[in-house]
């Protein structure tokens, strides 16, 4: 049996059943079935099941029966095991968190069905063996993402944010589709390995090859929120339910970075072309970091609203820069560093977006200025906030420290000139310090500033949300103290 197909089939089948439960809700109610409880329980079972499948595959070689020949549509190895484990874990955490967060909301079946379809699309992208299969998975998760952003369609700005995301992502998809067509016309195949073989010792200055790579980078760059292509990001994050914001930032934007990896490393990464594309991607990464940090600090100077979720959204751009920087290094260590940073950022930023849901529900505001002294009203929130922000800031004994360090080390050994290596490393460290400054400023406001006189009530966190947040921050500390527990397996990727 080809167990690989289960990773795609189970979420899609689960999504179909959840949508069916919603369609026949009135009949289920008549026979005394609580449809909301059914939706919560079923969605959690499916999400947890996919996580277990992928997690086990990291440790058990050969569990997946796959076709990895040049004519295959899917492949599965250590890279896919780790990435799908990260994706499915965060989906499971978001689904579990939703038990309390989405209580009393309408359309729960559709909500969970879209999340599972999102996971299936991301898995297809990760397992794709060629640009065409990747594009199919891409559209699957993108369509789910548009709808989830506007799930609370009565909320001001939700539909507008979804439409902006839809328009920009569709344009990006057209670039990818055009790049795919040109790849087939140029090489007679869209398989990653076959394209790389067909390149042979091609001239790195070939204009058509350069145009194809540029099309893919721009198309995937929209989803990965690189410089000038991320206008959809803050609106989508701030308008979506906080669980969906966690998924957008934690895993969806990583699919864009993975598409760039498949382009410049797997398909077009021959020895003649890779040094040029490496420099190109690395400087895109550096400028993306600078843009993200600038926009984060700009939010603090706004007079209308200092939106916590928009700050987190722009911060995502900074961390996508680090992921791209590891890819841009063009080395095995760089790829491994990017994968590790995908994991640590997913934990840190996923925690913060889920936490924002708790905070916004308690305060009725997304404005950071209304969150003064929040940690005094809820020590648990203070602990969760501190650990997640310090990890994103790269402070030792948190997972983010090691992933950032590994990215910077990989940049130091990148396929550039020694002078450029040093310059890129300096720029990366500078951006890390800028990002840390913004996180410390948020901690200063939420932990040390005096709360408003009226804000004296303690904030209670529902038990399930407390469990989810505790799992996330414990993993951040665990990977910060014992990073080798996962780095050993990441090292088997390439």
N, C-alpha and C positions, 0 to 999 in steps of 0.2 A: 504494500500500500504506500502511496505517496503522501506521507504525513505533511509535507510542505503545503499541500492544498488546504489543509485545515485552517492554517493561519488566515487564509483569504475567505474560505467558505463559512467558517463558524461566525465571524462578526456579521457577514452579510445575511446569513440565515437568521441570526439573532435580531438584526435590524428589521427584517421582514416580519418576524413574529411580534416584536414590540409595536410596530406600526399596526399590525392586525389587532392586537389587544386594544389599541386606541380606537380603532374603527368599530369594534364590537363592544365597546365599553358598556353601553346601556344593557346589553344582554348579560354581560358578566355581573353587573350590579344586581340584576334580577335574581341571579342564583347565589347571591350573597358573597361574591368575590370582590375584595378590595383591590381595584385595578391599580391604584398608586403603589400599594405594597408589592403587587405582582411585578410592576414595571421596575421598581427599585431592586427587588431581589433578582429578577432575571438578568437585568443589565449588569449587576455586580458579578453574578456567576459567569457570564460570558467574558467580561473584561478580565476577571481573575484567571479564568481558564486559559486565555490567550497569553497572559503574562507567564503562567506556569509552563506552558508549552515552550515559549521562547527562552525562558530562564534555564530550563533543563537542557535545552539544546546547546547552551554555552559550554556545559561540562561534559556532555555525552557526544563524542564524535561519531558521525555516521548514522545518527538517529533519523536524519532526513534523506529520503530517496529522491534524488533530483537529477535533472538533465542539464548539464553545464556545457554541452557542446555548442558550437557556434550557431546552430539553428534552434537552440532552446529559447524559450520565452522567459524563464525564471531561473535563478540560481540561489543557492543557500549555502552559506559558510559562516565563519566566525564573525565577519563583519555584519551580516544580516542578523545573526543571533543576538549580537549585542545591541544593535540599533533597534530592532523590534522589541527587545526586552525593555529598553528605555522608553520607547513609545507606549507600549502596552502598560507598563507600570504607571506612567503618569495618567493615562486614560483611566486605569482602575482607581487611582487616587481621586481623580476628578469625579468619577461616577459614585464612589463611596461618599465623598464630600457632599454630593448633590442630594443625598438622602435627607439631610436637614436643610441644605441651602435651597432646594427646589420644592420644599414642602408647600403644598397648597397651590402650586402653579398648574396651569392648564397645559395639556399637550405633552405630558411627561413621556408618553410612549414615543412620540415623534422626536422629542429631545434626545432620548437615549439612542433611538434608531440612527439619528444623524451622527452622533458621536461614534457609534460602532462602524458606520460607513466611513467616517473619517479615518478610523484606525485601519480599516481594510485597505483604503486608498494609500495611506502612508506605507503600509506593509508591501503593497504592490510596487510602489516606487522603490523601496529598499531592495526588493528581490528582483527587480527588472534586469534582464540580461541584454536589453537593447533600448534604444531611444523611443521606439514606438510603444512598447509595453510600459515604459516609464511615463510616457505622455498619458496613457489610459488611466494609470493609477493617479497621476497628477490631477486630472480632471475630476476623478472620483472624490478625492479629499477636498479639492477646491470648491466644488459645488456644495458639499456638506458645510464647509467653512463659511461660505457666503450666507447660507441659511441660518446657521447657528449665531452668527453675529447679530442678525436681525430677529432672533428668536423672541425676544421681548419687544415685539414690534410697536407696542404702545409707548415705549420709552422714547423720549425725545432724542433724536439723532441716530437711533439704531438703524432705521431703514436707509438713511443717507450714508451712514458709515458702511453698511453692507453693499450699497450700490457703488461707492467709491472703491471698495475692495474688489468687487466684481469687475468693474471696468479696467482697473489697473492690472489685475491678475489675468484677465482675458487677453489684454494686449501682450502681456508677458508670455502667455500660452501660444499666441500667434507667432512670436519670435521663435519659441521652441519648435513649433510645428514646421516653420519655414526652415530652421536649421536642420531638422530631421529630414525634410524633403531634399535639401541640398546635399546632405550627407549621403543619402541613398543614390542621388544622381552622380555624385563624385566618386563614390567607392563601391556602389552596387550592393551595399549592406548597411544596416543600422545597428548591427551587433557591436558592442563595445570592443571586444577582443579582436573581432575581424577588422574593424576600422583601424585599430592600432597596427595590426599586421599589414593592412593595405597601405598604410602611411610609409612603412619601411624607413628609408632614409630621406624622406621628402624634404624639399627645401623649406626651411622655416619661414621664409618670406613669401611663400605662395599666397597670393591675395585671396583666392577662394577659400583655402583652409583657414586663413585668418578671419575672414568674414563669417564662416560657419561657427568658429569658436566664439566670436563676438556675439553672434545671435543667441547662442546658448547661454552665455554669461549674462547677457541683458535679460533674457527671458527668465532664467532661474533667479537672477538678481532681484526681480520684483518681489518674489516670495521670501527671499532671504533678507530683504529690506536693506540692500546696500545703498550707498550714498546716492541721493537724488531720486531713488526709486522706492522710497519708503513712506510716501505721503499717506498711504492707506493705513499704516500701522497704528498710529496713536488714536485715530478715530475708532478703528475696529476694536482695539483693546479696551478703550474707555466705555464704549457703548455695549459691548457684549456682556453676558453674564460672567462673573468672575471665574467660574469654572472653565468657561470657553476661553477667556483671556489667558488662563494658565496653559491651556492646550496650544493656543496660537503661538504664544511666546516660547513655551517649553519644547514643543516638538514640530509644529507646522513650519515655522520659519527655518528649522533645521533641514527640512526637505529641500529647500532652495539651495542650501550649502551642499547637500549631498548631490544635487544635480550638477553643481559646478565641479565637485570632486569627480563625478563620473565623466564629465567633459574633458577637463584638463589633465587628469591623472590616468583614468582607465582607458578612455577612447583616443585622446589626442596627446597622450603623454610620452611620445617617443623622445629619444635622447636629443634630437635636434630642436624640437619645438618646445619642450618642457621648460628650459631656462627662460625663454621669452614669456610664456604664459605665467610662470611662477612670479616673475617680477611684476607683471601686470596685475595679477590677483593680490599680491602682497600689498601693493600701493593702494589698490581699491580698499583693502582691509584697513589700512592705516587711516585713510581719509574717511572711511565709514565710522571708525572710532571717534575721530575728531568731531564729525558732524553730530554723532549721538551725544557726546559729552556736552557740546555747545548747546544743543536743544534741551538737555536735562537742566543745565544751569539757567537757561532762559526761562524755563517754567517757574523757577523760584522768584523771578522778577515780575511775573504777571500780577496785575492788580485785580483781575476779575476772579479767577480761581486757580489755585495751585493744585492741579489735579494729580492725586497720588497715582492713579492708574496710567495717566499719560507719562508721568515721570518714569514709571516702570517700563512702559512701552519704548520710550527713547533709549532707556538703559539696555534694552534687548539689542538695539542696533550696535551698541558698543561691543557687546559680547559676541554678536555675529561676526564682528570684525576680527576677534581673536580666533574664532573657528576658521574663518577664511584665511587668516594668517598662517595657521598650521597647514592648511591645504596648499597655500601658496609656497610654502617652503619647498615643496616638491620632493620630500624625502619620506621614508617610512616613519621616522620619528614624528614628522609633522602630521601625518595622517593619524597616527596613534594619539597625538596631543589633541587634535581636533575632536576625535571621538570622546576622549576623556572630558574635554570641556563641554561637549554636548550633554554629557551625563551630569556634570556638576552644575551647569547653568540650568538644566531642566529641573533639578532639585531645588536650587536656590530661587529661581524666578517663579517656578511653579508654586513654591511655598508662599512667596510674597503675593502673588495674585490670588491664591486661595485665601490668604490672610486678609487681603483687601476686601473680600466678600464679607468676612466676619466684621471688619471695622466699619464698612459702609452700612451694613445692616444695623449695627449698634448705634452709630452716630447719625445716620441719615444724610451723610455728606461725604464727598470725595476730596474735599479741600484739606490739604495738609495742615493749614492754619487752624482747622477745627480739631486737629488730632494732638494738640499740645498736652504733654503729660499723660498720654494714653497708657504708657507702661505702668503708671501708678494705679490706674483704675483696673488694670488686668495684668498681673505679673506674667501670666502665661503668654499673653500677646507680646509683652516686652522680651521674653526669652526667645520666642519664635522669630520675632522681627530682628533681634540682634544676631542670632546665628545665621539667618538667611542673608542679611545684608553684609555681614562680615565675610561670608563665603564668597559672595559676588565681588567684594572688595579685595579678595585675595589675601586674607589674613591667615597666618599659620594656625594649624590644627583644624582648619576647615578644608573641605574638599576643593573649594575654588582656588586655594593657594597653590596646590600641586598642579592643577590643570593649567593655570596661567603660567606657572613656572615652566612647565613642559612645553607650552606653546612658544614662550620666549626663547628657550633653549633651542627648539627646532628652528626658529627664525635665525638664530645665531649661526646655525650650520646650513642655511638655505642655499639654493642654487644661484646665488648672486655673487657679486664681487665682495671681497672682504670689507671694503669701505661701505658698501650698501648694506651689508649684513649689520654692521655696527649702527648705522643710521636707523634702520628699521627697528632694531632692538631698542634703541633709545626712544623712538616714537611710541613703541608699544608700552614701555615702562611709564613714560609720561602720561599716556592715556589711562593706564591702570591707576596712577596716582590721582588723576582728575576724577575718575569714577569713584575711587575710595572717598575722596572729599565730599562728593554728593551724598554717598551713603551715610557718612558720619554726620553730615548736616541733618539728614532725616532722623537719625538716631538721637541727635541733640534735641530736636523739636519734640519727638514722641516720648523720650525718656526723661529728659532733664528740664524742659520748659515747664513753667507753672501752668496747670490746666485752668480753664475758665472757671470762674466762681460757681457757675451753675452745673458744671460737669463734675459731680461728686459721686455719682452712682457707680458701683462696681459693674463691670461687663462680664456677663456669663457666656461661656462658649459651649454650645451643645456637645455632648459626649462624643458623637461620631466625628465631628469636625476636629475635636481635640485629638482623637486617635490618629486621624489622617495627618494633622500637622506634626504630631509627635514622631510618627514614622519618618516623615520627610526630614526633620531636623536631626534625628538620630542618625540617619544615613549620611547626612552632611558631615557630622562629627566623625562617624565611623570611617568614612572614606578619607577624611582629613588626617586621621591618626594611622590608619592602615591602608594607604592608597594601593599598595602592592596586591591587596586582595582582589582588585579588579584590573590593575595594570598588567598583571601576568596574562590575563585572558585577552586584553586589548592588544598586547604585544604579538598575539598569534594572528592578528588580522592581516598583516602584510609581511 
